[in-house]
Amino acid sequence: MSELTPISIIIDDAAPLIHVYKEHCVIYKNYLSTPVTKDGRLLVDEIPNSFLDKFCDSVEHWGIRGKFSVVPAPGCRGDIVNGITGHDMKDVRYWIETVNKRLAPNFDFCPEMLTHHYALDLTTGEYINTDEETWSFKQYRSTLTPYISHALELLKQAGIDATGVTSPWSFGIEVEDEYIAAIAAAQDAVFGRKISWYLLHAMTDKPGAKPWIAYNQSGYKLVSIPGTINDYFWQTIDCADTSPEYISSVAENLISEDGAKGSIIDVLSTGGWPIIITHWQSLFSNGLETGLKALNIVGKRVQKYLNQKVEWKNCMEMTNIILNGEN
């Protein structure tokens, strides 16, 4: 049993080239009414492969581990197997190959359902005028299972081993018992997997939170992985400041320059697990990449001040710790 506390990072909304947030922000509740930042800059159309390369450099350097979503049919613009509208398939394949080669050692992968946008009617193959979250709230395991299975199957066909699933927005939260049964069934159907995890809950108001066993029936086990630290990198989407002082101020929210303060320290002090929520667009920062630069600072400070207290873990590692009754 390790005496080190698990620390992890959640990367949501990633997909080859497509700026997933730009695609869905105009349809969802109180998100932006037009695809611009709060300070009036247009959201860029794509997140290039060069940014993925830089992200890989960062997490490899600092030993950061966690979860990396792959939206299988991003923005309703095709999918990662059959092609994405407006992008050369060789660039899509490069993204997938890079993810498998460079991130797989440190990260678990999962679908963030199919589109993180409009829901797909599996019968007709057409998208309906309802976002996936709203659609999910009136579903049952009989309809959720094939939907999740389709998302998992696309990742499998692309060569990505998806060990869990992530909810786009709060997908499934109003029918969570049906949802978790569907996840277990879908993982078994596609990957033959009996142990899995899912990410739905943000418990940033409960710093002592840890993952828990959400489903344990008929040989299937499912662990709920909660986010326990807010996405402080998100602010960089709406700010054009790229100064070292600003970047350091973003990192300061998670861990201070002297390692004594910040949300990571707060969570540790309550006995919780620091599980950092962030998004692909938060690190990309609408092309300025200030979020990724702030993550580099966080990685450096964690290594400097907490290497005797925490250990970076991915979601399956955290799942196995919970199932084995450790920590």
C-alpha positions as CSV (number, residue, x, y, z in Angstrom):
1,M,0.0,0.0,0.0
2,S,1.5,3.3,-1.1
3,E,1.8,6.1,1.4
4,L,1.7,8.7,-1.4
5,T,-1.6,10.3,-2.3
6,P,-2.8,9.9,-5.9
7,I,-2.9,13.1,-8.0
8,S,-4.3,13.2,-11.5
9,I,-5.4,15.5,-14.3
10,I,-8.6,15.3,-16.4
11,I,-8.3,16.5,-20.0
12,D,-11.8,17.0,-21.5
13,D,-13.0,17.9,-24.9
14,A,-10.0,16.7,-27.0
15,A,-10.4,15.6,-30.6
16,P,-8.2,15.6,-33.7
17,L,-8.0,19.1,-35.0
18,I,-11.6,20.2,-34.3
19,H,-11.9,22.9,-31.7
20,V,-14.8,21.1,-29.9
21,Y,-15.6,24.0,-27.6
22,K,-16.0,26.4,-30.6
23,E,-18.4,23.9,-32.2
24,H,-20.7,23.4,-29.2
25,C,-20.5,26.7,-27.3
26,V,-23.2,28.3,-29.4
27,I,-25.9,25.7,-28.6
28,Y,-25.6,25.1,-24.9
29,K,-27.4,27.0,-22.2
30,N,-25.4,29.9,-20.9
31,Y,-22.3,29.3,-23.1
32,L,-21.3,32.0,-25.6
33,S,-24.0,33.2,-27.9
34,T,-21.4,33.6,-30.7
35,P,-18.1,31.9,-31.1
36,V,-15.9,34.6,-29.6
37,T,-13.9,35.0,-26.4
38,K,-15.2,37.2,-23.6
39,D,-12.8,39.9,-24.7
40,G,-14.2,39.8,-28.3
41,R,-11.7,37.7,-30.2
42,L,-13.0,35.1,-32.6
43,L,-12.5,31.5,-31.4
44,V,-10.1,29.8,-33.8
45,D,-11.3,27.0,-36.0
46,E,-8.9,24.3,-35.1
47,I,-6.4,23.1,-32.6
48,P,-3.4,22.0,-34.6
49,N,-1.3,18.8,-34.2
50,S,1.6,21.0,-33.2
51,F,-0.2,21.7,-29.9
52,L,-0.7,18.0,-29.2
53,D,3.1,17.6,-29.7
54,K,3.8,20.4,-27.1
55,F,1.3,18.9,-24.7
56,C,3.0,15.5,-25.0
57,D,6.3,17.2,-24.3
58,S,5.0,18.7,-21.1
59,V,3.3,15.7,-19.6
60,E,6.3,13.5,-20.4
61,H,8.7,15.9,-18.9
62,W,6.8,16.2,-15.6
63,G,5.5,12.7,-15.4
64,I,1.9,13.9,-15.4
65,R,-0.8,11.2,-15.5
66,G,-4.5,11.2,-15.9
67,K,-7.4,10.9,-18.3
68,F,-7.5,12.1,-21.9
69,S,-10.9,12.3,-23.7
70,V,-11.3,11.7,-27.4
71,V,-14.6,12.9,-28.8
72,P,-15.3,10.3,-31.5
73,A,-17.5,12.4,-33.8
74,P,-16.4,15.9,-32.9
75,G,-18.9,18.7,-33.7
76,C,-21.0,16.4,-35.9
77,R,-18.4,16.8,-38.6
78,G,-17.6,13.2,-39.4
79,D,-15.7,10.8,-37.1
80,I,-12.2,9.7,-36.3
81,V,-12.5,6.5,-38.3
82,N,-14.2,7.6,-41.5
83,G,-12.8,11.1,-41.7
84,I,-13.5,14.6,-40.4
85,T,-14.9,17.2,-42.7
86,G,-12.4,19.8,-43.7
87,H,-9.3,17.9,-42.6
88,D,-7.0,15.5,-44.3
89,M,-7.2,12.0,-43.0
90,K,-3.4,11.8,-42.7
91,D,-3.6,14.6,-40.1
92,V,-6.3,12.8,-38.2
93,R,-4.2,9.6,-38.2
94,Y,-1.1,11.6,-37.1
95,W,-3.1,12.9,-34.1
96,I,-4.3,9.4,-33.2
97,E,-0.9,7.8,-33.6
98,T,0.7,10.5,-31.4
99,V,-2.0,10.0,-28.7
100,N,-1.3,6.2,-28.8
101,K,2.4,6.5,-28.9
102,R,3.1,9.4,-26.5
103,L,0.1,9.7,-24.2
104,A,-0.8,6.0,-23.6
105,P,2.0,5.4,-21.1
106,N,0.6,8.1,-18.8
107,F,-3.1,8.5,-19.7
108,D,-6.3,6.5,-19.9
109,F,-8.5,7.3,-22.9
110,C,-12.2,7.5,-23.2
111,P,-15.0,8.8,-25.4
112,E,-16.7,11.9,-24.3
113,M,-19.8,10.4,-25.9
114,L,-20.2,10.8,-29.6
115,T,-20.2,14.4,-30.5
116,H,-20.2,16.7,-27.5
117,H,-22.8,18.5,-29.6
118,Y,-26.1,17.3,-31.0
119,A,-27.2,13.7,-30.3
120,L,-27.1,11.1,-33.0
121,D,-30.1,9.0,-33.9
122,L,-28.5,5.6,-34.3
123,T,-31.5,4.3,-36.3
124,T,-31.4,7.0,-39.0
125,G,-27.8,8.1,-38.8
126,E,-29.0,11.7,-38.6
127,Y,-28.3,14.3,-35.8
128,I,-31.3,15.5,-33.9
129,N,-31.8,19.1,-32.7
130,T,-31.1,18.2,-29.1
131,D,-27.7,18.3,-27.4
132,E,-26.4,15.0,-26.0
133,E,-26.8,16.1,-22.3
134,T,-30.5,17.0,-22.7
135,W,-31.1,13.8,-24.8
136,S,-29.5,11.7,-22.1
137,F,-31.8,12.8,-19.3
138,K,-34.8,10.9,-20.7
139,Q,-33.0,7.7,-21.7
140,Y,-32.8,4.2,-20.2
141,R,-30.0,1.6,-20.2
142,S,-31.7,0.1,-23.3
143,T,-30.9,3.3,-25.3
144,L,-27.8,4.5,-23.5
145,T,-26.0,1.2,-23.9
146,P,-25.9,1.2,-27.8
147,Y,-25.1,4.9,-27.8
148,I,-22.1,4.5,-25.5
149,S,-21.2,1.3,-27.3
150,H,-21.1,3.2,-30.6
151,A,-18.7,5.8,-29.1
152,L,-16.5,3.1,-27.7
153,E,-16.5,1.1,-31.0
154,L,-15.3,4.2,-33.0
155,L,-12.4,4.6,-30.6
156,K,-11.6,0.8,-30.9
157,Q,-11.7,0.9,-34.7
158,A,-9.3,3.9,-34.5
159,G,-6.9,1.8,-32.4
160,I,-7.6,3.6,-29.1
161,D,-8.2,1.5,-26.0
162,A,-10.9,3.3,-24.1
163,T,-10.9,2.1,-20.5
164,G,-13.7,4.4,-19.3
165,V,-16.1,7.1,-20.4
166,T,-16.6,10.8,-19.7
167,S,-19.9,12.7,-19.7
168,P,-20.1,15.6,-22.1
169,W,-21.5,18.3,-19.7
170,S,-23.6,16.4,-17.2
171,F,-24.6,13.6,-19.5
172,G,-26.6,10.9,-17.7
173,I,-26.7,12.7,-14.3
174,E,-30.5,12.6,-14.1
175,V,-30.6,8.9,-14.8
176,E,-27.4,7.9,-13.2
177,D,-28.4,4.4,-12.2
178,E,-29.4,3.6,-15.8
179,Y,-26.3,5.4,-17.1
180,I,-23.8,3.4,-15.0
181,A,-25.4,0.1,-15.9
182,A,-25.2,1.1,-19.5
183,I,-21.5,2.0,-19.2
184,A,-20.7,-1.5,-17.7
185,A,-22.7,-3.2,-20.4
186,A,-21.1,-1.2,-23.2
187,Q,-17.5,-1.8,-22.0
188,D,-18.2,-5.5,-21.8
189,A,-19.8,-5.5,-25.3
190,V,-17.0,-3.6,-27.0
191,F,-13.8,-4.4,-25.1
192,G,-14.8,-7.4,-22.9
193,R,-13.9,-5.3,-19.9
194,K,-15.4,-6.1,-16.5
195,I,-13.8,-3.2,-14.6
196,S,-14.1,0.4,-15.7
197,W,-14.6,4.0,-14.6
198,Y,-16.5,7.0,-15.5
199,L,-16.2,10.7,-15.0
200,L,-19.3,12.7,-14.4
201,H,-19.2,14.5,-11.0
202,A,-17.3,17.7,-10.2
203,M,-16.9,17.8,-6.4
204,T,-14.8,20.9,-6.2
205,D,-16.8,22.0,-3.2
206,K,-15.8,18.9,-1.3
207,P,-12.0,18.9,-1.2
208,G,-11.9,15.7,0.8
209,A,-13.5,13.7,-2.0
210,K,-12.0,10.6,-3.5
211,P,-13.2,8.1,-6.2
212,W,-15.8,5.5,-5.1
213,I,-17.3,2.3,-6.3
214,A,-20.5,3.2,-8.1
215,Y,-21.5,-0.2,-9.5
216,N,-20.7,-3.7,-8.4
217,Q,-23.1,-6.3,-9.9
218,S,-22.8,-9.6,-11.7
219,G,-19.0,-9.4,-11.9
220,Y,-19.0,-5.9,-13.3
221,K,-17.3,-3.1,-11.3
222,L,-17.4,0.6,-12.1
223,V,-15.6,3.4,-10.2
224,S,-16.7,7.0,-10.3
225,I,-13.8,9.4,-10.7
226,P,-14.7,12.9,-9.5
227,G,-13.0,16.1,-10.3
228,T,-11.9,17.8,-7.1
229,I,-10.1,20.9,-8.4
230,N,-11.6,23.5,-10.6
231,D,-10.4,24.3,-14.2
232,Y,-8.4,27.4,-13.4
233,F,-6.8,27.2,-16.8
234,W,-10.2,28.0,-18.4
235,Q,-9.7,31.8,-17.8
236,T,-6.9,31.8,-20.4
237,I,-9.4,31.3,-23.2
238,D,-10.8,34.8,-22.5
239,C,-7.5,36.6,-21.8
240,A,-4.9,37.8,-24.3
241,D,-2.3,38.4,-21.6
242,T,0.7,36.1,-22.2
243,S,3.1,37.7,-19.7
244,P,5.0,35.4,-17.3
245,E,3.3,37.2,-14.4
246,Y,-0.2,36.3,-15.7
247,I,0.8,32.7,-16.5
248,S,2.3,32.3,-13.0
249,S,-0.9,33.8,-11.5
250,V,-3.0,31.0,-13.2
251,A,-0.7,28.3,-11.7
252,E,-0.9,30.0,-8.3
253,N,-4.5,28.9,-8.0
254,L,-3.4,25.3,-7.9
255,I,0.0,25.5,-6.1
256,S,1.8,28.7,-5.0
257,E,5.4,29.6,-5.8
258,D,6.5,28.4,-2.4
259,G,4.4,25.2,-2.5
260,A,2.4,26.2,0.6
261,K,-0.9,27.2,-0.8
262,G,-3.4,26.5,-3.6
263,S,-6.2,24.1,-4.4
264,I,-3.9,21.1,-4.5
265,I,-2.6,21.9,-1.0
266,D,-6.2,22.4,0.2
267,V,-7.3,19.1,-1.1
268,L,-4.3,17.3,0.4
269,S,-4.9,18.9,3.8
270,T,-8.4,17.4,4.0
271,G,-7.3,13.9,3.0
272,G,-8.8,14.1,-0.5
273,W,-7.2,13.3,-3.8
274,P,-6.2,16.2,-6.1
275,I,-7.9,15.4,-9.4
276,I,-7.5,18.5,-11.6
277,I,-10.3,19.3,-14.1
278,T,-9.2,21.0,-17.3
279,H,-10.2,21.1,-21.0
280,W,-8.2,20.9,-24.2
281,Q,-9.4,24.4,-25.1
282,S,-8.3,25.7,-21.6
283,L,-4.7,24.6,-22.3
284,F,-4.8,25.8,-25.9
285,S,-6.1,29.2,-24.8
286,N,-7.5,30.1,-28.2
287,G,-4.1,29.7,-29.8
288,L,-2.0,31.5,-27.2
289,E,-1.2,28.3,-25.2
290,T,-0.9,30.1,-21.9
291,G,-2.9,27.4,-20.2
292,L,-0.3,24.8,-21.2
293,K,2.5,27.1,-20.0
294,A,0.7,27.4,-16.6
295,L,0.3,23.6,-16.5
296,N,4.1,23.4,-17.0
297,I,4.6,25.5,-13.9
298,V,2.1,23.4,-11.9
299,G,4.0,20.2,-13.0
300,K,7.3,21.8,-11.9
301,R,6.0,22.9,-8.5
302,V,4.4,19.5,-7.8
303,Q,7.7,17.8,-8.5
304,K,9.6,20.3,-6.4
305,Y,7.4,20.4,-3.3
306,L,5.2,17.3,-3.3
307,N,7.3,14.5,-4.7
308,Q,7.3,12.9,-1.2
309,K,3.6,13.4,-0.7
310,V,1.8,12.6,-4.0
311,E,2.1,10.3,-7.0
312,W,0.6,11.0,-10.5
313,K,-2.0,8.3,-11.4
314,N,-4.2,7.6,-14.4
315,C,-7.9,6.6,-14.0
316,M,-7.4,2.8,-14.1
317,E,-4.6,3.1,-11.5
318,M,-7.0,5.1,-9.2
319,T,-9.8,2.6,-10.0
320,N,-7.6,-0.3,-8.9
321,I,-6.5,1.5,-5.7
322,I,-10.2,2.0,-4.8
323,L,-11.2,-1.6,-5.6
324,N,-8.2,-3.0,-3.6
325,G,-9.3,-0.9,-0.6
326,E,-6.0,1.0,-0.5
327,N,-5.4,4.7,0.6
